[in-house]
Amino acid sequence: MEEKNLTIGDIAQALQVSKTTVSRAMSGKGRIGEETRRRVLEYVEAHHYSPNVIAQGLAQNKTFNIGMVLPGDYNIAELSFFQKCMLGISRAASQAGYDVLLTMVTEDDISQLERAVTNHKVDGVILTRTLVEDAPMRYLGGKELPFVAIGSTDDSEAVQVDNDHRSACRELTGRLLERGVHRIALIGGDERFVVTNSRLLGFRDALEAQGGEDAGLRADVTLNVGNAEEAERAVERLVREGTECIVCMDDFLCECVLNALRTDRVNTPGQIRVASFYDSAVLENRPTLVASIRFDVETLGKKACELLLRILNSEAVERRTLLGYEVCMRESAGRAEGRAIPESGAR
């Protein structure tokens, strides 16, 4: 068993060496003779010595904590995404001997993050959402503290890891148009979120690739839809206008759209097709077959943490990493029909 009262000082005294020598031998850093290193390590192993994490952190000027920043204004439908991110982050952090410290921020209040940084509670930070006007990122950018953003940003200095939303949304929309859809609508969320704009660009890319209005395509875009009532009003208008397919930017909005169509007794996919730019457990038990895009969120969190750990180890990392996706055209044949795209490199 570990001798809990044993200290570096005790080891130094027993071996007649300095405490600095013991620390260097255990850390593998610093100049020290091989024979001395061997004596120290053999003594440590024989006495089952394990350094106190706090003391080790003080010696290395580390906390062995990683900060994970969650948006305080997330809705219940987003909870699964952040849980999976947290799982990936926690597993990667644990393997490296780190713990995860959670902080919450809102657009107007980043005080929890500021306290964690000011009080030296974390060695680095992972942001789990990127905004067009990003106060947490601006704050961290002014500090000498490593951070990684889950999501995309125009800040070329920020290390970021994201799914390739633009390509994924372009592919899904393109497949819908290839199946004969001419009147298509997009219902999206908050324009402040970078992911909203990335998905919108993919949607427009697909329309342009298919010839746009010159090819007889008609597209309707409604953004900043934040609740079921707003989604219902949008659906009522789109049904009146003869829309053939409604694409939703996420599973929460897709659920709202499906409920509105069911209330209005509109058959899907018979009368109107429905698609989602994000697939999760929210849609799993839906009897309606919804075309969707599937992302590996746990891997997203794991990759972000691995990048941060490499930075903390003074390793060079790629500035931008895009991960793959899977498109599922469920409504086309009554069963899942997907194509997995492998993880891409830095872009």
C-alpha positions as CSV (number, residue, x, y, z in Angstrom):
1,M,0.0,0.0,0.0
2,E,1.0,3.6,-0.5
3,E,2.8,5.2,2.4
4,K,0.6,8.2,2.7
5,N,2.8,10.2,5.0
6,L,5.9,9.9,2.7
7,T,7.0,13.1,1.2
8,I,9.6,14.2,-1.4
9,G,11.6,15.5,1.6
10,D,11.5,12.1,3.2
11,I,12.8,10.5,0.0
12,A,15.5,13.1,-0.4
13,Q,16.7,12.5,3.2
14,A,16.6,8.7,2.8
15,L,18.7,8.8,-0.3
16,Q,20.9,11.7,0.8
17,V,20.0,13.9,-2.2
18,S,18.2,17.2,-2.7
19,K,14.4,17.5,-3.1
20,T,15.1,19.1,-6.5
21,T,16.9,15.9,-7.5
22,V,14.0,13.8,-6.4
23,S,11.5,16.0,-8.4
24,R,13.7,15.8,-11.5
25,A,14.0,12.1,-11.3
26,M,10.2,11.6,-11.0
27,S,9.3,14.1,-13.6
28,G,11.9,13.0,-16.1
29,K,12.8,16.6,-16.7
30,G,16.1,18.4,-15.9
31,R,19.7,17.2,-15.8
32,I,20.3,14.3,-13.5
33,G,22.6,11.3,-13.6
34,E,21.1,8.0,-14.7
35,E,22.3,6.2,-11.6
36,T,20.7,8.8,-9.3
37,R,17.5,8.6,-11.3
38,R,17.4,4.9,-11.0
39,R,17.9,5.0,-7.2
40,V,15.1,7.5,-6.8
41,L,12.6,5.6,-9.0
42,E,13.5,2.3,-7.3
43,Y,12.9,3.8,-3.9
44,V,9.6,5.4,-5.0
45,E,8.4,2.1,-6.5
46,A,9.4,0.1,-3.4
47,H,7.5,2.4,-1.1
48,H,4.5,2.8,-3.3
49,Y,4.8,6.5,-3.3
50,S,2.3,8.6,-5.3
51,P,2.7,12.4,-5.3
52,N,-0.1,14.5,-4.0
53,V,-2.0,16.0,-6.9
54,I,-2.2,19.4,-5.3
55,A,1.5,19.4,-4.4
56,Q,2.4,18.1,-7.9
57,G,0.3,20.9,-9.4
58,L,2.0,23.5,-7.3
59,A,5.4,22.2,-8.3
60,Q,4.5,22.3,-12.0
61,N,2.4,25.4,-11.8
62,K,-0.7,23.4,-12.9
63,T,-4.2,22.7,-11.6
64,F,-4.8,19.6,-13.7
65,N,-8.3,21.0,-14.4
66,I,-9.8,21.8,-17.7
67,G,-12.6,24.3,-17.9
68,M,-15.7,23.3,-20.0
69,V,-17.9,26.3,-20.8
70,L,-21.6,25.7,-21.3
71,P,-24.1,28.2,-22.6
72,G,-26.5,29.1,-19.8
73,D,-29.4,29.7,-22.2
74,Y,-29.4,26.2,-23.9
75,N,-32.8,24.6,-24.3
76,I,-33.8,21.1,-23.3
77,A,-33.4,19.7,-26.8
78,E,-29.7,20.8,-26.8
79,L,-29.0,18.9,-23.6
80,S,-28.1,15.7,-25.4
81,F,-25.5,17.5,-27.5
82,F,-23.7,19.0,-24.5
83,Q,-23.9,15.7,-22.6
84,K,-22.2,13.8,-25.4
85,C,-19.6,16.6,-25.7
86,M,-19.0,16.4,-22.0
87,L,-18.6,12.6,-22.2
88,G,-15.9,12.9,-24.9
89,I,-14.1,15.6,-23.1
90,S,-14.2,13.8,-19.7
91,R,-12.9,10.6,-21.1
92,A,-9.9,12.3,-22.8
93,A,-9.2,14.4,-19.8
94,S,-9.3,11.5,-17.4
95,Q,-6.8,9.5,-19.5
96,A,-4.4,12.4,-19.2
97,G,-4.9,12.8,-15.4
98,Y,-7.1,15.9,-15.7
99,D,-10.5,16.7,-14.2
100,V,-13.2,18.8,-15.8
101,L,-14.5,22.0,-14.2
102,L,-17.9,23.2,-15.6
103,T,-18.7,26.9,-16.0
104,M,-21.8,28.6,-17.4
105,V,-22.0,31.7,-19.5
106,T,-24.6,33.8,-21.2
107,E,-24.4,36.5,-23.8
108,D,-24.4,39.2,-21.0
109,D,-22.6,37.3,-18.2
110,I,-19.3,35.5,-18.3
111,S,-18.5,36.0,-14.7
112,Q,-18.1,32.3,-13.9
113,L,-15.5,31.9,-16.6
114,E,-13.7,35.1,-15.4
115,R,-13.6,33.7,-11.8
116,A,-12.2,30.4,-13.0
117,V,-9.5,32.1,-15.0
118,T,-8.7,34.9,-12.5
119,N,-8.4,32.4,-9.6
120,H,-6.2,30.1,-11.6
121,K,-8.6,27.1,-11.3
122,V,-8.0,25.8,-14.8
123,D,-5.0,25.1,-17.1
124,G,-7.1,25.6,-20.3
125,V,-10.7,26.0,-21.5
126,I,-13.0,24.3,-24.0
127,L,-15.8,26.5,-25.4
128,T,-18.8,24.4,-26.5
129,R,-20.6,27.0,-28.6
130,T,-19.3,29.8,-30.9
131,L,-21.1,33.0,-31.5
132,V,-20.9,35.7,-34.2
133,E,-20.2,38.2,-31.4
134,D,-18.4,35.9,-29.0
135,A,-17.7,37.5,-25.5
136,P,-16.1,34.3,-23.9
137,M,-13.7,33.9,-26.9
138,R,-12.7,37.6,-26.8
139,Y,-12.0,37.3,-23.1
140,L,-9.9,34.2,-23.4
141,G,-8.1,35.7,-26.4
142,G,-6.8,38.5,-24.2
143,K,-5.5,36.0,-21.6
144,E,-2.4,33.8,-21.6
145,L,-4.6,30.7,-21.2
146,P,-4.9,28.0,-23.9
147,F,-8.4,27.4,-25.2
148,V,-10.1,25.3,-27.9
149,A,-13.5,26.2,-29.5
150,I,-16.1,23.5,-30.4
151,G,-17.6,25.2,-33.4
152,S,-16.2,27.5,-36.1
153,T,-15.0,31.1,-35.8
154,D,-13.5,33.7,-38.1
155,D,-10.7,34.2,-35.5
156,S,-7.7,32.7,-37.3
157,E,-5.7,32.5,-34.1
158,A,-8.3,30.3,-32.3
159,V,-7.9,26.6,-32.3
160,Q,-11.3,25.2,-33.4
161,V,-12.8,21.8,-34.0
162,D,-16.2,21.4,-35.7
163,N,-18.3,19.1,-37.8
164,D,-18.3,20.1,-41.5
165,H,-21.8,21.6,-41.3
166,R,-21.7,23.5,-44.6
167,S,-20.7,20.4,-46.6
168,A,-23.2,18.2,-44.8
169,C,-26.1,20.6,-45.3
170,R,-25.2,21.2,-48.9
171,E,-25.2,17.4,-49.5
172,L,-28.5,16.8,-47.8
173,T,-30.3,19.7,-49.5
174,G,-28.8,18.6,-52.9
175,R,-30.2,15.1,-52.4
176,L,-33.6,16.5,-51.7
177,L,-33.5,18.7,-54.8
178,E,-32.3,15.7,-56.9
179,R,-35.4,13.8,-55.9
180,G,-37.7,16.4,-57.6
181,V,-38.3,19.0,-54.8
182,H,-38.8,22.4,-56.4
183,R,-40.4,24.4,-53.5
184,I,-38.2,24.0,-50.5
185,A,-38.2,25.9,-47.2
186,L,-35.6,26.2,-44.4
187,I,-36.6,26.9,-40.8
188,G,-33.7,27.9,-38.6
189,G,-32.7,29.2,-35.1
190,D,-30.7,32.0,-33.7
191,E,-28.6,33.9,-36.2
192,R,-26.1,34.8,-33.4
193,F,-24.9,31.2,-33.5
194,V,-22.1,30.5,-36.0
195,V,-23.6,27.0,-36.7
196,T,-26.8,28.6,-37.9
197,N,-24.9,30.6,-40.5
198,S,-22.8,27.6,-41.6
199,R,-25.9,25.5,-42.2
200,L,-27.6,28.3,-44.1
201,L,-24.5,28.6,-46.4
202,G,-24.7,24.9,-47.1
203,F,-28.4,25.2,-48.0
204,R,-27.7,28.0,-50.4
205,D,-24.7,26.2,-51.9
206,A,-27.0,23.3,-52.9
207,L,-29.6,25.7,-54.4
208,E,-27.0,27.4,-56.5
209,A,-25.5,24.1,-57.6
210,Q,-28.9,23.0,-58.9
211,G,-29.4,26.2,-60.8
212,G,-31.5,28.2,-58.3
213,E,-34.4,30.2,-59.6
214,D,-33.3,29.7,-63.2
215,A,-34.0,26.0,-62.7
216,G,-37.4,26.7,-61.3
217,L,-36.4,26.3,-57.7
218,R,-38.2,28.3,-55.0
219,A,-36.7,28.6,-51.5
220,D,-38.1,30.2,-48.4
221,V,-35.8,30.9,-45.4
222,T,-37.2,31.7,-41.9
223,L,-34.6,32.2,-39.1
224,N,-34.7,33.1,-35.4
225,V,-37.5,30.6,-34.8
226,G,-37.1,29.9,-31.1
227,N,-40.2,28.1,-29.9
228,A,-43.1,25.8,-31.0
229,E,-45.6,28.7,-31.5
230,E,-43.2,30.5,-34.0
231,A,-42.6,27.2,-35.8
232,E,-46.3,26.5,-36.1
233,R,-47.0,29.9,-37.6
234,A,-44.2,29.3,-40.1
235,V,-45.5,25.9,-41.0
236,E,-49.1,27.2,-41.6
237,R,-47.8,29.7,-44.0
238,L,-45.5,27.3,-45.9
239,V,-48.4,24.8,-46.2
240,R,-50.6,27.5,-47.7
241,E,-47.9,28.4,-50.2
242,G,-47.6,24.8,-51.4
243,T,-44.1,24.0,-50.0
244,E,-43.0,20.5,-50.9
245,C,-40.2,20.1,-48.3
246,I,-39.4,21.7,-45.0
247,V,-35.8,21.5,-43.9
248,C,-35.2,22.2,-40.2
249,M,-31.8,23.4,-38.8
250,D,-32.0,21.1,-35.8
251,D,-34.0,18.3,-34.2
252,F,-35.8,20.7,-31.8
253,L,-37.3,22.7,-34.7
254,C,-37.9,19.4,-36.6
255,E,-40.0,18.1,-33.7
256,C,-41.9,21.4,-33.6
257,V,-42.6,21.2,-37.4
258,L,-43.7,17.6,-37.2
259,N,-46.1,18.4,-34.4
260,A,-47.5,21.4,-36.4
261,L,-48.0,19.2,-39.5
262,R,-49.7,16.5,-37.5
263,T,-52.0,19.1,-35.9
264,D,-53.0,20.4,-39.3
265,R,-53.4,16.8,-40.5
266,V,-50.8,17.2,-43.2
267,N,-49.3,13.9,-44.3
268,T,-45.6,13.4,-44.2
269,P,-43.8,12.5,-46.4
270,G,-46.8,12.1,-48.7
271,Q,-47.8,15.8,-48.9
272,I,-44.7,17.5,-47.4
273,R,-41.2,16.0,-46.9
274,V,-39.4,16.9,-43.7
275,A,-35.6,17.0,-43.1
276,S,-33.3,17.9,-40.3
277,F,-29.8,19.3,-40.4
278,Y,-29.2,17.5,-37.0
279,D,-30.3,14.0,-36.0
280,S,-30.4,12.9,-32.4
281,A,-32.5,10.8,-30.0
282,V,-35.3,13.4,-30.2
283,L,-36.2,11.9,-33.6
284,E,-35.4,8.3,-33.0
285,N,-38.9,7.3,-31.9
286,R,-40.7,9.3,-34.5
287,P,-42.9,7.1,-36.8
288,T,-42.4,9.7,-39.6
289,L,-39.2,9.0,-41.6
290,V,-37.2,12.1,-41.6
291,A,-34.1,12.8,-43.8
292,S,-31.3,14.0,-41.5
293,I,-27.6,14.5,-40.9
294,R,-25.9,12.5,-38.1
295,F,-22.7,13.8,-36.3
296,D,-20.6,12.0,-33.8
297,V,-20.8,14.5,-31.0
298,E,-18.8,12.4,-28.4
299,T,-15.8,12.3,-30.9
300,L,-16.2,16.1,-31.3
301,G,-15.7,16.6,-27.5
302,K,-12.9,14.1,-27.4
303,K,-11.0,15.7,-30.2
304,A,-11.3,19.2,-28.7
305,C,-9.9,17.9,-25.4
306,E,-7.0,16.1,-27.1
307,L,-6.1,19.3,-29.0
308,L,-6.1,21.3,-25.7
309,L,-4.0,18.7,-24.0
310,R,-1.5,18.8,-26.8
311,I,-1.3,22.6,-26.4
312,L,-0.8,22.2,-22.7
313,N,2.1,19.9,-23.5
314,S,3.6,22.7,-25.7
315,E,2.9,20.7,-28.9
316,A,2.0,22.4,-32.2
317,V,-1.6,21.8,-33.3
318,E,-3.7,22.5,-36.4
319,R,-5.8,25.6,-36.1
320,R,-8.9,24.1,-37.7
321,T,-10.1,20.6,-37.7
322,L,-13.3,19.4,-39.4
323,L,-14.9,16.1,-38.6
324,G,-17.2,14.0,-40.8
325,Y,-20.9,13.3,-41.0
326,E,-23.5,10.8,-42.3
327,V,-26.5,11.7,-44.4
328,C,-29.6,9.6,-43.9
329,M,-32.3,9.8,-46.6
330,R,-34.8,7.8,-44.7
331,E,-38.0,9.0,-46.5
332,S,-36.6,7.9,-49.9
333,A,-37.0,4.2,-49.4
334,G,-38.6,3.7,-46.0
335,R,-35.3,2.8,-44.3
336,A,-32.0,4.4,-43.4
337,E,-29.8,5.1,-46.4
338,G,-26.6,6.8,-45.3
339,R,-23.1,7.6,-46.5
340,A,-20.4,8.0,-43.9
341,I,-17.8,10.6,-44.6
342,P,-14.5,10.0,-42.7
343,E,-13.0,12.6,-40.5
344,S,-11.2,15.2,-42.5
345,G,-7.9,16.9,-41.7
346,A,-7.2,20.5,-40.9
347,R,-8.7,23.1,-43.3
